């Protein structure tokens, strides 16, 4: 980390329960993020193009950009700072709470890394809320149970299919 100039955090927030109609409504999120980063907010701009709300905020050594798509319930956030001690995880947690997102995908890149090239690979993290995990598990159980019911209803078909697979393996070897 000594050879790194800064941190670049790219975050995708999926299934956001909070909705915004105007880009100016994103201002409290950005102000809170700069508070957590302990950086003064120098300037902020808002854009509303088609179905995208954009907020770009700049500080002395960092910037935060939020692109929010109300119809997709999706937010793309870009946080960059020359301060390598940036509390990016706390900013990400605060944004998750304020956006009420149930799934996050984050990529962290050390910018200006003058170390080895191998260090330049981004690090990916995904977090899923408990309710999303329950829904995914339920879907897996449903698929497995339908397979089991097919085996129980038609035991000869499933036995025949297993025999055919094992005979194919024998001929390959």
Residue pairs with C-beta under 8 A, 6 or more apart in sequence:
1 84
1 110
3 113
3 114
3 115
4 84
4 110
4 111
4 112
4 113
4 114
4 115
5 82
5 84
5 111
5 112
5 113
6 61
6 62
6 80
6 81
6 82
6 83
6 84
6 86
6 110
6 111
6 112
7 79
7 80
7 81
7 83
7 84
7 86
7 88
7 108
7 109
7 110
7 111
8 78
8 79
8 80
8 108
8 109
8 110
8 111
9 77
9 78
9 79
9 80
9 88
9 91
9 92
9 106
9 107
9 108
9 109
10 76
10 77
10 78
10 79
10 106
10 107
10 108
10 109
11 76
11 77
11 78
11 79
11 92
11 95
11 104
11 105
11 106
11 107
12 74
12 75
12 76
12 77
12 104
12 105
12 106
13 74
13 75
13 76
13 77
13 95
13 96
13 99
13 101
13 103
13 104
14 73
14 74
14 101
14 102
14 103
14 104
14 105
15 73
15 101
15 102
15 103
15 132
16 68
16 73
16 74
16 75
16 99
16 100
16 101
17 73
17 99
17 100
17 101
17 102
18 98
18 99
18 100
19 70
19 73
20 26
20 53
20 68
20 70
21 70
22 46
22 48
22 53
23 46
23 47
23 48
23 53
23 54
23 55
23 68
24 46
25 53
26 46
26 53
26 55
26 66
26 68
27 44
27 46
27 55
28 98
29 55
29 66
29 95
29 98
29 99
30 41
30 44
30 55
30 57
30 64
30 66
31 41
32 94
32 98
33 57
33 64
33 79
33 91
33 94
33 95
34 40
34 41
34 57
34 59
34 64
36 87
36 90
36 91
36 94
37 59
37 62
37 81
37 83
37 86
37 87
37 91
38 87
39 59
39 60
39 61
39 62
39 81
39 83
40 59
40 60
41 57
41 58
41 59
42 58
42 59
42 60
43 57
43 58
44 55
44 56
44 57
44 58
45 55
45 56
45 57
46 53
46 54
46 55
46 56
47 53
47 54
47 55
47 56
48 54
51 69
51 70
51 71
52 67
52 68
52 69
53 66
53 67
53 68
53 69
53 70
54 65
54 66
54 67
54 68
55 64
55 65
55 66
55 68
56 63
56 64
56 65
57 63
57 64
57 65
61 81
61 82
61 83
62 79
62 80
62 81
62 82
62 83
62 86
63 78
63 79
63 80
63 81
64 77
64 78
64 79
64 80
64 91
65 77
65 78
66 75
66 76
66 77
66 78
67 75
67 76
67 77
68 74
68 75
69 75
75 95
75 99
75 101
77 95
79 86
79 88
79 91
79 92
80 111
81 88
84 110
88 108
92 104
92 106
96 104
102 128
102 129
102 131
102 132
103 126
103 127
103 128
103 129
103 132
104 126
104 127
105 124
105 125
105 126
106 124
106 125
106 126
106 127
107 122
107 123
107 124
107 125
108 122
108 123
108 125
109 120
109 122
109 123
110 119
110 120
113 119
113 120
128 136
150 157
150 158
151 158
